Amino acid sequence: IGKEEERRADGRQVLAELRGRYHIDAPGGLFTVTGRIDRLERLPDGTVALIDYKTGRTPTTGELLEGLKAQLPLEALMAERGQ
């Protein structure tokens, strides 16, 4: 509870269980990726923090570059575009 109070002390807005989508214009036609962001925090400086409670650990750079752990990057695209 103390950590949560610390995180909210700066006035950040906390949103949970947000559904989003990202459209990709692929060679075979429009492809839509859908997902759910566990927690999105709108920070006072205008940026956002995405938190996934089920990941277990932060993906390595190699996993991200190889496309093996795409969940958080896709969620970031959804958040960036407000979808």
N, C-alpha and C positions, 0 to 999 in steps of 0.2 A: 504494500500500500504506500509505503514511503517513497519508493522509486517512482510509482505512478504520480504521486503528488509532485515530485521533483520535475518529472517530464511535463506536467501540465502547468507548472508555475509561471512559465514564460508566455502563457496565453495561447499556446498552440491548439488548434482544432483537431480533435481525434475522431476519425470515422472508422467504422468496422464493417466487415463483410460486404465490401463494395463489389458489385459485378461490373465487368467491363468487357469491351470487345476492341479488336484491332483488325482492320480490313487491309488485305494485301492484294494488290492487283497482280495476280500470277499469270503465267502464260496460258494456263487452262481456264482462266476466268477468275472472278473475285473469290478470294479465300478469306474466311473470317475465323479469327482465333478468339475464343472467349475464355474468361477466367474470373477468379474471385480473389480480391486482395483482402487478406486477413485484417490488416490495420494500415491506415494511411493517416499520417500526421501532417497537417499544414502548418509549417513553421512560420514564425513572425517575419522572417526575411523573404517569404514568398516561395521558398523551396518546399519540397515534401520529403518525408521519410516513409519508406515502405517497409513493413515488418511482416515476415512470414513465420508463423509459429511452428509450422510442420517441417521445415527444411532440415532442421537438425544441426546443420553447420553451414558456414558460408562457402559457396562454391569456390573452387580454385580458379585462378586466371585461365589455366589451360582448359578446364571444363567449360568455362564461359566462351572462350574463343573457339572451341570445337563444337559449340552448340549442344553440349550434353546436358546443360543445366539452364534451360531457357526461361524458366518460370519468372524469376524476378526481372530479367530484362524485358520480357513481354509485358509484365505488369507495369514497368516503368514507362513503356511506350503508351499503354492505355492511360496512365495517369497524366502523362505529358500532353496528350491530346484531349483529355477530359472526356474520354469515352468510357 
